[in-house]
Amino acid sequence: MFGLGWPEVAIIAIVGILIFGPKKIPELGGALGKTLRGFKEEMDNPTPDDTDDERD
């Protein structure tokens, strides 16, 4: 997992809980999931406006 071991992941989780609080973590996770899902959908299915067909 990105070269991180369990101790590093635990430290990151503890710091995240201290900064955001335990009630805010699920909201942040949901927002991150929606953002990543939308990004993946756009990468898989670009709209015609997104493609660069007019190259000089």
mmCIF entry with sequence, helices, sheets and N, C-alpha, C, O atoms, coordinates in Angstrom:
data_MODEL
# 
_entry.id   MODEL 
# 
_entity.id                         1 
_entity.type                       polymer 
_entity.pdbx_number_of_molecules   1 
# 
_entity_poly.entity_id                      1 
_entity_poly.type                           'polypeptide(L)' 
_entity_poly.nstd_linkage                   no 
_entity_poly.nstd_monomer                   no 
_entity_poly.pdbx_seq_one_letter_code       MFGLGWPEVAIIAIVGILIFGPKKIPELGGALGKTLRGFKEEMDNPTPDDTDDERD 
_entity_poly.pdbx_seq_one_letter_code_can   MFGLGWPEVAIIAIVGILIFGPKKIPELGGALGKTLRGFKEEMDNPTPDDTDDERD 
_entity_poly.pdbx_strand_id                 A 
# 
loop_
_entity_poly_seq.entity_id 
_entity_poly_seq.num 
_entity_poly_seq.mon_id 
_entity_poly_seq.hetero 
1 1  MET n 
1 2  PHE n 
1 3  GLY n 
1 4  LEU n 
1 5  GLY n 
1 6  TRP n 
1 7  PRO n 
1 8  GLU n 
1 9  VAL n 
1 10 ALA n 
1 11 ILE n 
1 12 ILE n 
1 13 ALA n 
1 14 ILE n 
1 15 VAL n 
1 16 GLY n 
1 17 ILE n 
1 18 LEU n 
1 19 ILE n 
1 20 PHE n 
1 21 GLY n 
1 22 PRO n 
1 23 LYS n 
1 24 LYS n 
1 25 ILE n 
1 26 PRO n 
1 27 GLU n 
1 28 LEU n 
1 29 GLY n 
1 30 GLY n 
1 31 ALA n 
1 32 LEU n 
1 33 GLY n 
1 34 LYS n 
1 35 THR n 
1 36 LEU n 
1 37 ARG n 
1 38 GLY n 
1 39 PHE n 
1 40 LYS n 
1 41 GLU n 
1 42 GLU n 
1 43 MET n 
1 44 ASP n 
1 45 ASN n 
1 46 PRO n 
1 47 THR n 
1 48 PRO n 
1 49 ASP n 
1 50 ASP n 
1 51 THR n 
1 52 ASP n 
1 53 ASP n 
1 54 GLU n 
1 55 ARG n 
1 56 ASP n 
# 
_struct_asym.id          A 
_struct_asym.entity_id   1 
# 
loop_
_struct_conf.conf_type_id 
_struct_conf.id 
_struct_conf.pdbx_PDB_helix_id 
_struct_conf.beg_label_comp_id 
_struct_conf.beg_label_asym_id 
_struct_conf.beg_label_seq_id 
_struct_conf.pdbx_beg_PDB_ins_code 
_struct_conf.end_label_comp_id 
_struct_conf.end_label_asym_id 
_struct_conf.end_label_seq_id 
_struct_conf.pdbx_end_PDB_ins_code 
_struct_conf.beg_auth_comp_id 
_struct_conf.beg_auth_asym_id 
_struct_conf.beg_auth_seq_id 
_struct_conf.end_auth_comp_id 
_struct_conf.end_auth_asym_id 
_struct_conf.end_auth_seq_id 
_struct_conf.pdbx_PDB_helix_class 
_struct_conf.details 
_struct_conf.pdbx_PDB_helix_length 
HELX_P HELX_P1 AA1 TRP A 6  ? PHE A 20 ? TRP A 6  PHE A 20 1 ? 15 
HELX_P HELX_P2 AA2 ILE A 25 ? ASP A 44 ? ILE A 25 ASP A 44 1 ? 20 
# 
_struct_conf_type.id          HELX_P 
_struct_conf_type.criteria    ? 
_struct_conf_type.reference   ? 
# 
loop_
_atom_site.group_PDB 
_atom_site.id 
_atom_site.type_symbol 
_atom_site.label_atom_id 
_atom_site.label_alt_id 
_atom_site.label_comp_id 
_atom_site.label_asym_id 
_atom_site.label_entity_id 
_atom_site.label_seq_id 
_atom_site.pdbx_PDB_ins_code 
_atom_site.Cartn_x 
_atom_site.Cartn_y 
_atom_site.Cartn_z 
_atom_site.occupancy 
_atom_site.B_iso_or_equiv 
_atom_site.pdbx_formal_charge 
_atom_site.auth_seq_id 
_atom_site.auth_comp_id 
_atom_site.auth_asym_id 
_atom_site.auth_atom_id 
_atom_site.pdbx_PDB_model_num 
ATOM 1   N N  . MET A 1 1  ? 0.847   -1.181 0.000   1.00 0.00 ? 1  MET A N  1 
ATOM 2   C CA . MET A 1 1  ? 0.000   0.000  0.000   1.00 0.00 ? 1  MET A CA 1 
ATOM 3   C C  . MET A 1 1  ? 0.886   1.236  0.000   1.00 0.00 ? 1  MET A C  1 
ATOM 4   O O  . MET A 1 1  ? 1.115   1.823  1.058   1.00 0.00 ? 1  MET A O  1 
ATOM 5   N N  . PHE A 1 2  ? 1.379   1.636  -1.133  1.00 0.00 ? 2  PHE A N  1 
ATOM 6   C CA . PHE A 1 2  ? 2.208   2.823  -1.320  1.00 0.00 ? 2  PHE A CA 1 
ATOM 7   C C  . PHE A 1 2  ? 3.475   2.783  -0.476  1.00 0.00 ? 2  PHE A C  1 
ATOM 8   O O  . PHE A 1 2  ? 4.020   3.834  -0.139  1.00 0.00 ? 2  PHE A O  1 
ATOM 9   N N  . GLY A 1 3  ? 3.953   1.591  -0.128  1.00 0.00 ? 3  GLY A N  1 
ATOM 10  C CA . GLY A 1 3  ? 5.163   1.478  0.654   1.00 0.00 ? 3  GLY A CA 1 
ATOM 11  C C  . GLY A 1 3  ? 4.968   1.811  2.124   1.00 0.00 ? 3  GLY A C  1 
ATOM 12  O O  . GLY A 1 3  ? 5.947   2.013  2.843   1.00 0.00 ? 3  GLY A O  1 
ATOM 13  N N  . LEU A 1 4  ? 3.727   1.872  2.584   1.00 0.00 ? 4  LEU A N  1 
ATOM 14  C CA . LEU A 1 4  ? 3.454   2.173  3.990   1.00 0.00 ? 4  LEU A CA 1 
ATOM 15  C C  . LEU A 1 4  ? 3.161   0.885  4.738   1.00 0.00 ? 4  LEU A C  1 
ATOM 16  O O  . LEU A 1 4  ? 2.468   0.004  4.231   1.00 0.00 ? 4  LEU A O  1 
ATOM 17  N N  . GLY A 1 5  ? 3.689   0.784  5.938   1.00 0.00 ? 5  GLY A N  1 
ATOM 18  C CA . GLY A 1 5  ? 3.386   -0.349 6.801   1.00 0.00 ? 5  GLY A CA 1 
ATOM 19  C C  . GLY A 1 5  ? 2.224   -0.004 7.722   1.00 0.00 ? 5  GLY A C  1 
ATOM 20  O O  . GLY A 1 5  ? 1.727   1.122  7.725   1.00 0.00 ? 5  GLY A O  1 
ATOM 21  N N  . TRP A 1 6  ? 1.800   -0.996 8.505   1.00 0.00 ? 6  TRP A N  1 
ATOM 22  C CA . TRP A 1 6  ? 0.681   -0.774 9.413   1.00 0.00 ? 6  TRP A CA 1 
ATOM 23  C C  . TRP A 1 6  ? 0.966   0.298  10.465  1.00 0.00 ? 6  TRP A C  1 
ATOM 24  O O  . TRP A 1 6  ? 0.053   1.047  10.811  1.00 0.00 ? 6  TRP A O  1 
ATOM 25  N N  . PRO A 1 7  ? 2.184   0.408  10.986  1.00 0.00 ? 7  PRO A N  1 
ATOM 26  C CA . PRO A 1 7  ? 2.424   1.486  11.964  1.00 0.00 ? 7  PRO A CA 1 
ATOM 27  C C  . PRO A 1 7  ? 2.230   2.880  11.363  1.00 0.00 ? 7  PRO A C  1 
ATOM 28  O O  . PRO A 1 7  ? 1.690   3.770  12.019  1.00 0.00 ? 7  PRO A O  1 
ATOM 29  N N  . GLU A 1 8  ? 2.669   3.066  10.123  1.00 0.00 ? 8  GLU A N  1 
ATOM 30  C CA . GLU A 1 8  ? 2.498   4.373  9.479   1.00 0.00 ? 8  GLU A CA 1 
ATOM 31  C C  . GLU A 1 8  ? 1.026   4.672  9.220   1.00 0.00 ? 8  GLU A C  1 
ATOM 32  O O  . GLU A 1 8  ? 0.571   5.800  9.409   1.00 0.00 ? 8  GLU A O  1 
ATOM 33  N N  . VAL A 1 9  ? 0.283   3.654  8.786   1.00 0.00 ? 9  VAL A N  1 
ATOM 34  C CA . VAL A 1 9  ? -1.152  3.839  8.529   1.00 0.00 ? 9  VAL A CA 1 
ATOM 35  C C  . VAL A 1 9  ? -1.870  4.184  9.833   1.00 0.00 ? 9  VAL A C  1 
ATOM 36  O O  . VAL A 1 9  ? -2.755  5.040  9.845   1.00 0.00 ? 9  VAL A O  1 
ATOM 37  N N  . ALA A 1 10 ? -1.499  3.530  10.918  1.00 0.00 ? 10 ALA A N  1 
ATOM 38  C CA . ALA A 1 10 ? -2.119  3.814  12.215  1.00 0.00 ? 10 ALA A CA 1 
ATOM 39  C C  . ALA A 1 10 ? -1.826  5.241  12.655  1.00 0.00 ? 10 ALA A C  1 
ATOM 40  O O  . ALA A 1 10 ? -2.715  5.928  13.157  1.00 0.00 ? 10 ALA A O  1 
ATOM 41  N N  . ILE A 1 11 ? -0.599  5.692  12.475  1.00 0.00 ? 11 ILE A N  1 
ATOM 42  C CA . ILE A 1 11 ? -0.249  7.070  12.852  1.00 0.00 ? 11 ILE A CA 1 
ATOM 43  C C  . ILE A 1 11 ? -1.039  8.072  12.019  1.00 0.00 ? 11 ILE A C  1 
ATOM 44  O O  . ILE A 1 11 ? -1.537  9.064  12.550  1.00 0.00 ? 11 ILE A O  1 
ATOM 45  N N  . ILE A 1 12 ? -1.156  7.819  10.720  1.00 0.00 ? 12 ILE A N  1 
ATOM 46  C CA . ILE A 1 12 ? -1.924  8.716  9.844   1.00 0.00 ? 12 ILE A CA 1 
ATOM 47  C C  . ILE A 1 12 ? -3.389  8.753  10.282  1.00 0.00 ? 12 ILE A C  1 
ATOM 48  O O  . ILE A 1 12 ? -4.001  9.821  10.312  1.00 0.00 ? 12 ILE A O  1 
ATOM 49  N N  . ALA A 1 13 ? -3.957  7.582  10.623  1.00 0.00 ? 13 ALA A N  1 
ATOM 50  C CA . ALA A 1 13 ? -5.351  7.524  11.069  1.00 0.00 ? 13 ALA A CA 1 
ATOM 51  C C  . ALA A 1 13 ? -5.545  8.299  12.372  1.00 0.00 ? 13 ALA A C  1 
ATOM 52  O O  . ALA A 1 13 ? -6.527  9.026  12.522  1.00 0.00 ? 13 ALA A O  1 
ATOM 53  N N  . ILE A 1 14 ? -4.630  8.148  13.294  1.00 0.00 ? 14 ILE A N  1 
ATOM 54  C CA . ILE A 1 14 ? -4.741  8.863  14.578  1.00 0.00 ? 14 ILE A CA 1 
ATOM 55  C C  . ILE A 1 14 ? -4.644  10.368 14.365  1.00 0.00 ? 14 ILE A C  1 
ATOM 56  O O  . ILE A 1 14 ? -5.413  11.127 14.954  1.00 0.00 ? 14 ILE A O  1 
ATOM 57  N N  . VAL A 1 15 ? -3.721  10.798 13.541  1.00 0.00 ? 15 VAL A N  1 
ATOM 58  C CA . VAL A 1 15 ? -3.586  12.230 13.258  1.00 0.00 ? 15 VAL A CA 1 
ATOM 59  C C  . VAL A 1 15 ? -4.852  12.750 12.572  1.00 0.00 ? 15 VAL A C  1 
ATOM 60  O O  . VAL A 1 15 ? -5.325  13.843 12.884  1.00 0.00 ? 15 VAL A O  1 
ATOM 61  N N  . GLY A 1 16 ? -5.398  11.969 11.644  1.00 0.00 ? 16 GLY A N  1 
ATOM 62  C CA . GLY A 1 16 ? -6.635  12.377 10.975  1.00 0.00 ? 16 GLY A CA 1 
ATOM 63  C C  . GLY A 1 16 ? -7.788  12.535 11.949  1.00 0.00 ? 16 GLY A C  1 
ATOM 64  O O  . GLY A 1 16 ? -8.562  13.489 11.859  1.00 0.00 ? 16 GLY A O  1 
ATOM 65  N N  . ILE A 1 17 ? -7.901  11.603 12.876  1.00 0.00 ? 17 ILE A N  1 
ATOM 66  C CA . ILE A 1 17 ? -8.969  11.693 13.880  1.00 0.00 ? 17 ILE A CA 1 
ATOM 67  C C  . ILE A 1 17 ? -8.756  12.901 14.788  1.00 0.00 ? 17 ILE A C  1 
ATOM 68  O O  . ILE A 1 17 ? -9.714  13.577 15.163  1.00 0.00 ? 17 ILE A O  1 
ATOM 69  N N  . LEU A 1 18 ? -7.509  13.169 15.138  1.00 0.00 ? 18 LEU A N  1 
ATOM 70  C CA . LEU A 1 18 ? -7.243  14.335 15.988  1.00 0.00 ? 18 LEU A CA 1 
ATOM 71  C C  . LEU A 1 18 ? -7.550  15.645 15.272  1.00 0.00 ? 18 LEU A C  1 
ATOM 72  O O  . LEU A 1 18 ? -8.049  16.587 15.888  1.00 0.00 ? 18 LEU A O  1 
ATOM 73  N N  . ILE A 1 19 ? -7.255  15.709 13.977  1.00 0.00 ? 19 ILE A N  1 
ATOM 74  C CA . ILE A 1 19 ? -7.472  16.953 13.232  1.00 0.00 ? 19 ILE A CA 1 
ATOM 75  C C  . ILE A 1 19 ? -8.955  17.158 12.907  1.00 0.00 ? 19 ILE A C  1 
ATOM 76  O O  . ILE A 1 19 ? -9.502  18.234 13.147  1.00 0.00 ? 19 ILE A O  1 
ATOM 77  N N  . PHE A 1 20 ? -9.599  16.129 12.365  1.00 0.00 ? 20 PHE A N  1 
ATOM 78  C CA . PHE A 1 20 ? -10.971 16.292 11.872  1.00 0.00 ? 20 PHE A CA 1 
ATOM 79  C C  . PHE A 1 20 ? -12.034 15.856 12.864  1.00 0.00 ? 20 PHE A C  1 
ATOM 80  O O  . PHE A 1 20 ? -13.179 16.297 12.758  1.00 0.00 ? 20 PHE A O  1 
ATOM 81  N N  . GLY A 1 21 ? -11.704 15.022 13.803  1.00 0.00 ? 21 GLY A N  1 
ATOM 82  C CA . GLY A 1 21 ? -12.691 14.512 14.745  1.00 0.00 ? 21 GLY A CA 1 
ATOM 83  C C  . GLY A 1 21 ? -13.360 13.272 14.201  1.00 0.00 ? 21 GLY A C  1 
ATOM 84  O O  . GLY A 1 21 ? -13.470 13.114 12.985  1.00 0.00 ? 21 GLY A O  1 
ATOM 85  N N  . PRO A 1 22 ? -13.809 12.391 15.072  1.00 0.00 ? 22 PRO A N  1 
ATOM 86  C CA . PRO A 1 22 ? -14.384 11.120 14.625  1.00 0.00 ? 22 PRO A CA 1 
ATOM 87  C C  . PRO A 1 22 ? -15.706 11.269 13.865  1.00 0.00 ? 22 PRO A C  1 
ATOM 88  O O  . PRO A 1 22 ? -16.054 10.390 13.077  1.00 0.00 ? 22 PRO A O  1 
ATOM 89  N N  . LYS A 1 23 ? -16.441 12.346 14.079  1.00 0.00 ? 23 LYS A N  1 
ATOM 90  C CA . LYS A 1 23 ? -17.715 12.517 13.387  1.00 0.00 ? 23 LYS A CA 1 
ATOM 91  C C  . LYS A 1 23 ? -17.536 13.008 11.954  1.00 0.00 ? 23 LYS A C  1 
ATOM 92  O O  . LYS A 1 23 ? -18.394 12.765 11.105  1.00 0.00 ? 23 LYS A O  1 
ATOM 93  N N  . LYS A 1 24 ? -16.453 13.682 11.686  1.00 0.00 ? 24 LYS A N  1 
ATOM 94  C CA . LYS A 1 24 ? -16.222 14.269 10.361  1.00 0.00 ? 24 LYS A CA 1 
ATOM 95  C C  . LYS A 1 24 ? -15.569 13.269 9.392   1.00 0.00 ? 24 LYS A C  1 
ATOM 96  O O  . LYS A 1 24 ? -15.688 13.438 8.178   1.00 0.00 ? 24 LYS A O  1 
ATOM 97  N N  . ILE A 1 25 ? -14.891 12.244 9.894   1.00 0.00 ? 25 ILE A N  1 
ATOM 98  C CA . ILE A 1 25 ? -14.161 11.290 9.057   1.00 0.00 ? 25 ILE A CA 1 
ATOM 99  C C  . ILE A 1 25 ? -15.086 10.589 8.045   1.00 0.00 ? 25 ILE A C  1 
ATOM 100 O O  . ILE A 1 25 ? -14.722 10.523 6.871   1.00 0.00 ? 25 ILE A O  1 
ATOM 101 N N  . PRO A 1 26 ? -16.263 10.062 8.434   1.00 0.00 ? 26 PRO A N  1 
ATOM 102 C CA . PRO A 1 26 ? -17.126 9.410  7.426   1.00 0.00 ? 26 PRO A CA 1 
ATOM 103 C C  . PRO A 1 26 ? -17.590 10.373 6.332   1.00 0.00 ? 26 PRO A C  1 
ATOM 104 O O  . PRO A 1 26 ? -17.710 9.969  5.175   1.00 0.00 ? 26 PRO A O  1 
ATOM 105 N N  . GLU A 1 27 ? -17.850 11.633 6.673   1.00 0.00 ? 27 GLU A N  1 
ATOM 106 C CA . GLU A 1 27 ? -18.246 12.621 5.670   1.00 0.00 ? 27 GLU A CA 1 
ATOM 107 C C  . GLU A 1 27 ? -17.118 12.855 4.669   1.00 0.00 ? 27 GLU A C  1 
ATOM 108 O O  . GLU A 1 27 ? -17.354 12.932 3.464   1.00 0.00 ? 27 GLU A O  1 
ATOM 109 N N  . LEU A 1 28 ? -15.902 12.968 5.172   1.00 0.00 ? 28 LEU A N  1 
ATOM 110 C CA . LEU A 1 28 ? -14.752 13.178 4.297   1.00 0.00 ? 28 LEU A CA 1 
ATOM 111 C C  . LEU A 1 28 ? -14.528 11.962 3.403   1.00 0.00 ? 28 LEU A C  1 
ATOM 112 O O  . LEU A 1 28 ? -14.209 12.110 2.223   1.00 0.00 ? 28 LEU A O  1 
ATOM 113 N N  . GLY A 1 29 ? -14.691 10.769 3.953   1.00 0.00 ? 29 GLY A N  1 
ATOM 114 C CA . GLY A 1 29 ? -14.542 9.546  3.164   1.00 0.00 ? 29 GLY A CA 1 
ATOM 115 C C  . GLY A 1 29 ? -15.578 9.458  2.057   1.00 0.00 ? 29 GLY A C  1 
ATOM 116 O O  . GLY A 1 29 ? -15.263 9.066  0.934   1.00 0.00 ? 29 GLY A O  1 
ATOM 117 N N  . GLY A 1 30 ? -16.806 9.819  2.371   1.00 0.00 ? 30 GLY A N  1 
ATOM 118 C CA . GLY A 1 30 ? -17.867 9.803  1.358   1.00 0.00 ? 30 GLY A CA 1 
ATOM 119 C C  . GLY A 1 30 ? -17.608 10.810 0.251   1.00 0.00 ? 30 GLY A C  1 
ATOM 120 O O  . GLY A 1 30 ? -17.803 10.512 -0.927  1.00 0.00 ? 30 GLY A O  1 
ATOM 121 N N  . ALA A 1 31 ? -17.172 11.998 0.629   1.00 0.00 ? 31 ALA A N  1 
ATOM 122 C CA . ALA A 1 31 ? -16.866 13.027 -0.373  1.00 0.00 ? 31 ALA A CA 1 
ATOM 123 C C  . ALA A 1 31 ? -15.695 12.601 -1.252  1.00 0.00 ? 31 ALA A C  1 
ATOM 124 O O  . ALA A 1 31 ? -15.718 12.810 -2.465  1.00 0.00 ? 31 ALA A O  1 
ATOM 125 N N  . LEU A 1 32 ? -14.687 12.012 -0.650  1.00 0.00 ? 32 LEU A N  1 
ATOM 126 C CA . LEU A 1 32 ? -13.536 11.531 -1.418  1.00 0.00 ? 32 LEU A CA 1 
ATOM 127 C C  . LEU A 1 32 ? -13.960 10.424 -2.373  1.00 0.00 ? 32 LEU A C  1 
ATOM 128 O O  . LEU A 1 32 ? -13.522 10.396 -3.523  1.00 0.00 ? 32 LEU A O  1 
ATOM 129 N N  . GLY A 1 33 ? -14.804 9.516  -1.912  1.00 0.00 ? 33 GLY A N  1 
ATOM 130 C CA . GLY A 1 33 ? -15.295 8.435  -2.769  1.00 0.00 ? 33 GLY A CA 1 
ATOM 131 C C  . GLY A 1 33 ? -16.077 8.952  -3.956  1.00 0.00 ? 33 GLY A C  1 
ATOM 132 O O  . GLY A 1 33 ? -15.888 8.478  -5.076  1.00 0.00 ? 33 GLY A O  1 
ATOM 133 N N  . LYS A 1 34 ? -16.958 9.923  -3.729  1.00 0.00 ? 34 LYS A N  1 
ATOM 134 C CA . LYS A 1 34 ? -17.734 10.504 -4.832  1.00 0.00 ? 34 LYS A CA 1 
ATOM 135 C C  . LYS A 1 34 ? -16.830 11.213 -5.825  1.00 0.00 ? 34 LYS A C  1 
ATOM 136 O O  . LYS A 1 34 ? -17.044 11.123 -7.034  1.00 0.00 ? 34 LYS A O  1 
ATOM 137 N N  . THR A 1 35 ? -15.824 11.914 -5.325  1.00 0.00 ? 35 THR A N  1 
ATOM 138 C CA . THR A 1 35 ? -14.893 12.621 -6.197  1.00 0.00 ? 35 THR A CA 1 
ATOM 139 C C  . THR A 1 35 ? -14.105 11.641 -7.055  1.00 0.00 ? 35 THR A C  1 
ATOM 140 O O  . THR A 1 35 ? -13.971 11.838 -8.262  1.00 0.00 ? 35 THR A O  1 
ATOM 141 N N  . LEU A 1 36 ? -13.583 10.585 -6.436  1.00 0.00 ? 36 LEU A N  1 
ATOM 142 C CA . LEU A 1 36 ? -12.814 9.596  -7.186  1.00 0.00 ? 36 LEU A CA 1 
ATOM 143 C C  . LEU A 1 36 ? -13.690 8.845  -8.190  1.00 0.00 ? 36 LEU A C  1 
ATOM 144 O O  . LEU A 1 36 ? -13.239 8.536  -9.293  1.00 0.00 ? 36 LEU A O  1 
ATOM 145 N N  . ARG A 1 37 ? -14.939 8.549  -7.815  1.00 0.00 ? 37 ARG A N  1 
ATOM 146 C CA . ARG A 1 37 ? -15.868 7.865  -8.722  1.00 0.00 ? 37 ARG A CA 1 
ATOM 147 C C  . ARG A 1 37 ? -16.159 8.738  -9.938  1.00 0.00 ? 37 ARG A C  1 
ATOM 148 O O  . ARG A 1 37 ? -16.152 8.251  -11.068 1.00 0.00 ? 37 ARG A O  1 
ATOM 149 N N  . GLY A 1 38 ? -16.415 10.025 -9.712  1.00 0.00 ? 38 GLY A N  1 
ATOM 150 C CA . GLY A 1 38 ? -16.671 10.943 -10.825 1.00 0.00 ? 38 GLY A CA 1 
ATOM 151 C C  . GLY A 1 38 ? -15.454 11.096 -11.716 1.00 0.00 ? 38 GLY A C  1 
ATOM 152 O O  . GLY A 1 38 ? -15.584 11.157 -12.938 1.00 0.00 ? 38 GLY A O  1 
ATOM 153 N N  . PHE A 1 39 ? -14.276 11.157 -11.123 1.00 0.00 ? 39 PHE A N  1 
ATOM 154 C CA . PHE A 1 39 ? -13.044 11.273 -11.905 1.00 0.00 ? 39 PHE A CA 1 
ATOM 155 C C  . PHE A 1 39 ? -12.841 10.034 -12.762 1.00 0.00 ? 39 PHE A C  1 
ATOM 156 O O  . PHE A 1 39 ? -12.463 10.141 -13.929 1.00 0.00 ? 39 PHE A O  1 
ATOM 157 N N  . LYS A 1 40 ? -13.089 8.849  -12.189 1.00 0.00 ? 40 LYS A N  1 
ATOM 158 C CA . LYS A 1 40 ? -12.925 7.609  -12.938 1.00 0.00 ? 40 LYS A CA 1 
ATOM 159 C C  . LYS A 1 40 ? -13.920 7.534  -14.093 1.00 0.00 ? 40 LYS A C  1 
ATOM 160 O O  . LYS A 1 40 ? -13.562 7.107  -15.190 1.00 0.00 ? 40 LYS A O  1 
ATOM 161 N N  . GLU A 1 41 ? -15.167 7.944  -13.856 1.00 0.00 ? 41 GLU A N  1 
ATOM 162 C CA . GLU A 1 41 ? -16.170 7.934  -14.917 1.00 0.00 ? 41 GLU A CA 1 
ATOM 163 C C  . GLU A 1 41 ? -15.784 8.872  -16.055 1.00 0.00 ? 41 GLU A C  1 
ATOM 164 O O  . GLU A 1 41 ? -15.979 8.536  -17.224 1.00 0.00 ? 41 GLU A O  1 
ATOM 165 N N  . GLU A 1 42 ? -15.247 10.027 -15.733 1.00 0.00 ? 42 GLU A N  1 
ATOM 166 C CA . GLU A 1 42 ? -14.819 10.969 -16.768 1.00 0.00 ? 42 GLU A CA 1 
ATOM 167 C C  . GLU A 1 42 ? -13.619 10.440 -17.546 1.00 0.00 ? 42 GLU A C  1 
ATOM 168 O O  . GLU A 1 42 ? -13.496 10.688 -18.745 1.00 0.00 ? 42 GLU A O  1 
ATOM 169 N N  . MET A 1 43 ? -12.743 9.720  -16.872 1.00 0.00 ? 43 MET A N  1 
ATOM 170 C CA . MET A 1 43 ? -11.591 9.149  -17.562 1.00 0.00 ? 43 MET A CA 1 
ATOM 171 C C  . MET A 1 43 ? -12.014 8.014  -18.497 1.00 0.00 ? 43 MET A C  1 
ATOM 172 O O  . MET A 1 43 ? -11.441 7.845  -19.573 1.00 0.00 ? 43 MET A O  1 
ATOM 173 N N  . ASP A 1 44 ? -13.022 7.235  -18.081 1.00 0.00 ? 44 ASP A N  1 
ATOM 174 C CA . ASP A 1 44 ? -13.487 6.113  -18.887 1.00 0.00 ? 44 ASP A CA 1 
ATOM 175 C C  . ASP A 1 44 ? -14.362 6.569  -20.054 1.00 0.00 ? 44 ASP A C  1 
ATOM 176 O O  . ASP A 1 44 ? -14.309 5.975  -21.131 1.00 0.00 ? 44 ASP A O  1 
ATOM 177 N N  . ASN A 1 45 ? -15.156 7.605  -19.858 1.00 0.00 ? 45 ASN A N  1 
ATOM 178 C CA . ASN A 1 45 ? -16.112 8.064  -20.865 1.00 0.00 ? 45 ASN A CA 1 
ATOM 179 C C  . ASN A 1 45 ? -15.998 9.574  -21.064 1.00 0.00 ? 45 ASN A C  1 
ATOM 180 O O  . ASN A 1 45 ? -16.848 10.314 -20.569 1.00 0.00 ? 45 ASN A O  1 
ATOM 181 N N  . PRO A 1 46 ? -14.984 10.046 -21.766 1.00 0.00 ? 46 PRO A N  1 
ATOM 182 C CA . PRO A 1 46 ? -14.880 11.495 -21.974 1.00 0.00 ? 46 PRO A CA 1 
ATOM 183 C C  . PRO A 1 46 ? -15.984 11.990 -22.909 1.00 0.00 ? 46 PRO A C  1 
ATOM 184 O O  . PRO A 1 46 ? -16.370 11.303 -23.854 1.00 0.00 ? 46 PRO A O  1 
ATOM 185 N N  . THR A 1 47 ? -16.476 13.172 -22.631 1.00 0.00 ? 47 THR A N  1 
ATOM 186 C CA . THR A 1 47 ? -17.496 13.764 -23.492 1.00 0.00 ? 47 THR A CA 1 
ATOM 187 C C  . THR A 1 47 ? -16.827 14.344 -24.730 1.00 0.00 ? 47 THR A C  1 
ATOM 188 O O  . THR A 1 47 ? -15.622 14.595 -24.706 1.00 0.00 ? 47 THR A O  1 
ATOM 189 N N  . PRO A 1 48 ? -17.576 14.568 -25.824 1.00 0.00 ? 48 PRO A N  1 
ATOM 190 C CA . PRO A 1 48 ? -16.969 15.131 -27.038 1.00 0.00 ? 48 PRO A CA 1 
ATOM 191 C C  . PRO A 1 48 ? -16.313 16.487 -26.811 1.00 0.00 ? 48 PRO A C  1 
ATOM 192 O O  . PRO A 1 48 ? -15.357 16.834 -27.505 1.00 0.00 ? 48 PRO A O  1 
ATOM 193 N N  . ASP A 1 49 ? -16.808 17.249 -25.860 1.00 0.00 ? 49 ASP A N  1 
ATOM 194 C CA . ASP A 1 49 ? -16.215 18.557 -25.573 1.00 0.00 ? 49 ASP A CA 1 
ATOM 195 C C  . ASP A 1 49 ? -14.832 18.417 -24.938 1.00 0.00 ? 49 ASP A C  1 
ATOM 196 O O  . ASP A 1 49 ? -13.987 19.303 -25.069 1.00 0.00 ? 49 ASP A O  1 
ATOM 197 N N  . ASP A 1 50 ? -14.605 17.283 -24.240 1.00 0.00 ? 50 ASP A N  1 
ATOM 198 C CA . ASP A 1 50 ? -13.337 17.080 -23.544 1.00 0.00 ? 50 ASP A CA 1 
ATOM 199 C C  . ASP A 1 50 ? -12.210 16.622 -24.471 1.00 0.00 ? 50 ASP A C  1 
ATOM 200 O O  . ASP A 1 50 ? -11.034 16.801 -24.153 1.00 0.00 ? 50 ASP A O  1 
ATOM 201 N N  . THR A 1 51 ? -12.565 16.035 -25.612 1.00 0.00 ? 51 THR A N  1 
ATOM 202 C CA . THR A 1 51 ? -11.514 15.532 -26.505 1.00 0.00 ? 51 THR A CA 1 
ATOM 203 C C  . THR A 1 51 ? -10.936 16.664 -27.315 1.00 0.00 ? 51 THR A C  1 
ATOM 204 O O  . THR A 1 51 ? -11.633 17.633 -27.619 1.00 0.00 ? 51 THR A O  1 
ATOM 205 N N  . ASP A 1 52 ? -9.692  16.558 -27.663 1.00 0.00 ? 52 ASP A N  1 
ATOM 206 C CA . ASP A 1 52 ? -8.991  17.611 -28.400 1.00 0.00 ? 52 ASP A CA 1 
ATOM 207 C C  . ASP A 1 52 ? -8.806  17.148 -29.847 1.00 0.00 ? 52 ASP A C  1 
ATOM 208 O O  . ASP A 1 52 ? -7.732  16.678 -30.221 1.00 0.00 ? 52 ASP A O  1 
ATOM 209 N N  . ASP A 1 53 ? -9.863  17.285 -30.657 1.00 0.00 ? 53 ASP A N  1 
ATOM 210 C CA . ASP A 1 53 ? -9.810  16.833 -32.046 1.00 0.00 ? 53 ASP A CA 1 
ATOM 211 C C  . ASP A 1 53 ? -9.173  17.854 -32.972 1.00 0.00 ? 53 ASP A C  1 
ATOM 212 O O  . ASP A 1 53 ? -8.726  17.500 -34.063 1.00 0.00 ? 53 ASP A O  1 
ATOM 213 N N  . GLU A 1 54 ? -9.123  19.101 -32.563 1.00 0.00 ? 54 GLU A N  1 
ATOM 214 C CA . GLU A 1 54 ? -8.613  20.163 -33.426 1.00 0.00 ? 54 GLU A CA 1 
ATOM 215 C C  . GLU A 1 54 ? -7.159  20.468 -33.073 1.00 0.00 ? 54 GLU A C  1 
ATOM 216 O O  . GLU A 1 54 ? -6.864  21.447 -32.388 1.00 0.00 ? 54 GLU A O  1 
ATOM 217 N N  . ARG A 1 55 ? -6.268  19.623 -33.548 1.00 0.00 ? 55 ARG A N  1 
ATOM 218 C CA . ARG A 1 55 ? -4.845  19.851 -33.301 1.00 0.00 ? 55 ARG A CA 1 
ATOM 219 C C  . ARG A 1 55 ? -4.213  20.476 -34.517 1.00 0.00 ? 55 ARG A C  1 
ATOM 220 O O  . ARG A 1 55 ? -4.481  20.066 -35.646 1.00 0.00 ? 55 ARG A O  1 
ATOM 221 N N  . ASP A 1 56 ? -3.364  21.479 -34.290 1.00 0.00 ? 56 ASP A N  1 
ATOM 222 C CA . ASP A 1 56 ? -2.698  22.170 -35.402 1.00 0.00 ? 56 ASP A CA 1 
ATOM 223 C C  . ASP A 1 56 ? -1.363  21.554 -35.705 1.00 0.00 ? 56 ASP A C  1 
ATOM 224 O O  . ASP A 1 56 ? -0.665  22.009 -36.611 1.00 0.00 ? 56 ASP A O  1 
# 
